[in-house]
Amino acid sequence: MSSPTEEFKVDAKDAYDEQNMFENGRISLQIGAPAILQQCASIMREATEHRMKREEKEGFLFQYGSRNGDIAYRKELASFLTRHYRYHVDSSSLVVTAGATQGLYMLASLLFSRGDMVFVEDPTYFIGFQIFKTDLGLKTISVPMDEDGIDVDMLDRLLEEHKKSSTVCVTEDRPYWTMLYLIPTFHNPTGRCLSEARCRQLVQVARKHNILVVCDDVYNTLCYEKDSQGNFVTPPPALMSFDQETDLGFHGNVVSNGSFSKILSPGLRLGWIQAPKKIRSLIMNR
């Protein structure tokens, strides 16, 4: 007779086998998951042992924490993003999430209601589309793309057209009448990057029409292009770097939704939202 431990033992590899990710020695590119992460075991073990030794003296780790997320984590994350994004990211602008999917769902469900409009790139990430249309009952409006990313001129016209039929009453609790969801850097599924000129233009259009722009910033540091000397080139700047508090006309229209799922481990379920103060306040006070 098998023991309870043996009976309910589940191998993590079963999930990969179920989806045929490594069938016949080939790696499926249908699922956006990193390679096999054996090295994570030793990293996590060392980090856990280090933190638990400190916890034996302090005893605060397992208490309720900051509503924005662990302060030390947010400081380290801000430093990491500042290095890779090449503009200053303040830890106070970050809210910890359980990954980009949760971050997107939280923002969309918090700020918009069933029947409201949301603009998306054509094509767009299928899970984002599913959240909007199936889970939240939002009306999706597609905006075409070209080699430089989303067609901002077309977006401008579509916003002008559809704003006339919007029934959303903008208030302090609902500061935007609609949302644009996009993947500006290494777009999924096309791999395109929004050009700097388009980034600047998009921020101006967002301010003009008072819309929220939610960037799925999960691929920003995954740049594999090399220059003529064989060095990896610098990734394109994040869209949020074009919407800063020091800007003339700043209203806080851009939110960055990030995750460690693509650059470290999806099993950690660890991500963040980088947002202006009014969005962070709405997240914290709901």
C-alpha positions in Angstrom: 0.0 0.0 0.0 1.4 3.4 -1.0 1.9 6.1 1.6 0.0 9.4 1.4 3.2 11.1 0.4 3.7 8.7 -2.5 0.1 8.7 -3.5 -0.1 12.5 -3.9 3.5 13.0 -5.2 3.4 15.2 -8.4 6.5 15.8 -10.5 6.7 19.4 -11.8 7.9 17.9 -15.1 4.4 16.5 -15.6 3.1 20.0 -16.5 5.6 20.2 -19.3 4.9 16.7 -20.5 1.2 17.5 -20.5 1.7 20.4 -22.9 4.3 18.6 -25.1 6.9 21.3 -24.4 9.9 19.0 -24.8 8.4 16.3 -27.1 11.0 14.3 -28.9 13.8 16.5 -27.6 12.4 19.6 -29.2 11.5 22.8 -27.3 8.1 24.1 -28.1 8.0 27.9 -28.7 4.2 28.0 -28.3 4.5 28.8 -24.6 6.5 31.8 -23.4 8.5 30.0 -20.7 12.2 30.2 -20.0 14.5 27.2 -20.5 14.9 24.5 -17.9 15.9 26.3 -14.7 18.0 23.8 -12.7 20.2 26.6 -11.5 17.3 28.2 -9.7 17.3 25.5 -7.1 20.7 26.4 -5.7 20.0 30.1 -5.9 16.7 29.8 -4.1 18.2 27.5 -1.4 21.0 29.8 -0.7 18.7 32.9 -0.6 16.2 31.1 1.7 18.9 29.9 4.1 20.4 33.4 4.3 17.0 35.0 5.0 15.9 32.4 7.5 19.0 32.9 9.6 18.1 36.5 9.9 14.5 35.7 10.5 15.4 33.6 13.6 16.5 36.9 15.2 13.9 39.3 13.8 10.7 37.4 13.3 9.0 39.9 11.0 9.1 38.1 7.6 5.9 36.1 8.2 3.9 39.1 9.5 1.5 41.3 7.5 3.6 43.5 5.3 3.3 46.8 3.4 0.3 47.0 1.2 2.6 48.0 -1.7 4.7 44.9 -1.1 7.9 44.2 0.7 10.0 47.4 1.1 13.4 45.8 0.7 12.2 44.0 -2.5 10.8 47.2 -4.0 14.1 49.0 -3.3 16.1 46.2 -5.0 13.6 46.0 -7.8 13.8 49.8 -8.4 17.6 49.5 -8.6 17.4 46.6 -11.0 14.9 48.5 -13.3 16.9 51.7 -13.1 20.0 49.8 -14.4 18.1 48.0 -17.2 15.6 50.7 -18.2 18.3 53.5 -18.1 16.1 56.0 -16.3 15.5 56.4 -12.6 12.8 54.2 -11.2 11.7 55.1 -7.6 10.8 52.3 -5.3 7.7 54.3 -4.1 6.3 54.0 -7.7 6.1 50.2 -7.5 3.4 47.9 -6.3 4.1 44.2 -5.9 1.9 41.7 -7.8 1.7 38.0 -8.4 2.8 38.4 -12.0 1.8 40.4 -15.0 -1.5 38.5 -15.5 -2.7 39.5 -12.1 -1.5 43.0 -12.6 -3.4 43.4 -15.8 -6.6 41.9 -14.4 -6.3 44.1 -11.3 -5.9 47.3 -13.3 -8.7 46.5 -15.8 -11.2 45.3 -13.2 -10.4 48.2 -10.8 -10.7 51.1 -13.3 -13.3 49.8 -15.8 -16.6 48.0 -15.9 -18.4 45.5 -18.0 -19.3 47.1 -21.4 -16.6 49.7 -21.3 -14.2 50.0 -24.2 -10.5 48.9 -24.3 -8.2 49.4 -27.3 -5.7 46.7 -28.2 -3.1 46.1 -30.8 -3.9 43.9 -33.8 -2.6 41.3 -33.2 -2.4 41.2 -29.4 -1.4 38.8 -26.6 -4.2 36.2 -26.4 -4.4 36.0 -22.6 -4.8 39.8 -22.4 -7.6 39.6 -25.0 -9.2 36.8 -23.0 -9.1 38.8 -19.8 -10.8 41.8 -21.4 -13.4 40.1 -23.5 -14.3 36.9 -21.7 -13.5 37.5 -18.1 -14.4 41.2 -17.7 -16.9 41.7 -20.6 -15.1 44.7 -22.0 -15.6 45.8 -25.6 -12.3 45.4 -27.5 -11.4 47.7 -30.3 -8.4 46.7 -32.5 -5.8 49.1 -33.7 -3.5 48.1 -36.6 0.3 47.9 -36.4 3.1 48.4 -38.8 6.9 47.8 -38.5 7.2 50.6 -36.0 4.5 49.3 -33.7 1.0 50.5 -33.1 -0.4 53.0 -35.7 -0.7 56.0 -33.4 -2.5 58.2 -36.1 -5.1 55.5 -36.5 -5.4 55.2 -32.7 -6.0 59.0 -32.5 -8.8 58.8 -35.0 -10.4 55.7 -33.3 -10.3 57.4 -29.9 -11.9 60.5 -31.4 -14.6 58.4 -33.0 -15.5 56.1 -30.1 -15.3 58.7 -27.3 -18.5 60.1 -28.7 -20.4 56.9 -27.8 -18.7 56.4 -24.4 -21.1 56.5 -21.4 -18.3 56.5 -18.8 -18.4 59.3 -16.3 -14.8 60.3 -15.4 -14.4 60.8 -11.7 -11.6 60.7 -9.1 -12.2 56.9 -8.7 -12.4 56.4 -12.5 -10.0 58.9 -13.9 -10.0 57.5 -17.5 -12.8 56.7 -19.9 -10.9 54.0 -21.7 -7.6 52.0 -21.7 -5.1 51.0 -24.3 -3.3 47.7 -23.7 -0.1 47.2 -25.7 3.3 45.4 -25.6 5.6 48.2 -26.8 8.9 46.3 -26.5 9.4 43.0 -28.2 5.7 42.6 -28.9 4.1 39.3 -28.6 3.5 37.8 -31.2 5.3 40.0 -33.8 8.5 40.9 -31.9 8.3 44.5 -33.0 9.4 47.5 -30.9 7.6 50.8 -30.7 9.9 53.4 -32.1 11.0 56.4 -30.0 9.1 58.8 -32.2 5.9 56.6 -31.8 6.5 56.5 -28.0 6.5 60.3 -27.8 3.5 60.6 -30.1 1.6 57.9 -28.2 2.1 59.7 -24.8 0.8 62.9 -26.4 -2.3 61.2 -27.8 -2.9 59.5 -24.4 -2.8 62.9 -22.7 -5.0 64.5 -25.4 -7.8 61.9 -25.0 -7.3 61.2 -21.3 -6.8 57.5 -21.6 -4.8 55.0 -19.5 -2.0 53.2 -21.4 -1.1 49.8 -19.8 2.2 48.5 -21.1 2.9 44.7 -20.8 6.6 45.2 -20.1 7.7 41.5 -19.6 10.2 41.2 -22.4 12.1 44.5 -22.1 15.4 43.1 -20.9 15.4 40.2 -23.3 17.4 41.7 -26.1 19.5 39.3 -28.2 20.4 41.6 -31.1 24.2 42.1 -31.5 26.1 45.0 -33.1 29.0 44.6 -35.6 31.4 43.8 -32.8 29.3 41.0 -31.5 28.1 42.9 -28.4 24.5 42.8 -27.4 22.8 46.1 -28.3 20.9 48.2 -25.7 17.2 47.4 -25.5 14.8 50.1 -26.6 13.6 52.5 -23.8 10.4 51.7 -21.9 7.4 53.7 -23.0 7.0 54.9 -19.4 10.3 56.8 -19.7 8.4 59.2 -22.0 5.8 60.0 -19.4 7.6 61.4 -16.4 6.4 63.7 -13.6 8.9 66.4 -14.7 7.3 66.6 -18.2 5.3 69.6 -19.1 1.7 68.4 -19.4 2.2 65.3 -17.2 -1.0 63.6 -16.1 0.2 60.1 -15.4 -1.3 58.2 -18.3 1.2 55.3 -18.6 1.5 52.3 -16.4 4.2 49.6 -16.7 3.1 46.0 -15.9 6.2 43.8 -15.3 7.0 40.3 -14.3 10.0 38.0 -13.5 8.2 35.1 -15.3 10.2 35.6 -18.6 13.5 36.6 -17.1 13.8 34.4 -14.0 11.1 31.9 -13.2 7.3 31.8 -13.9 6.8 29.5 -10.9 7.7 32.3 -8.5 4.6 34.3 -9.5 6.3 37.6 -8.8 5.8 40.9 -10.6 5.2 44.6 -10.2 3.2 47.5 -11.4 5.0 50.8 -11.9 2.4 53.6 -11.8 1.8 57.2 -11.1 0.6 58.2 -7.6 -3.1 58.5 -8.4 -3.2 54.9 -9.8 -1.2 53.5 -6.8 -3.6 55.3 -4.5 -6.6 53.7 -6.2 -5.0 50.2 -5.9 -4.2 50.7 -2.2 -7.5 52.2 -1.2 -9.9 49.7 -2.9 
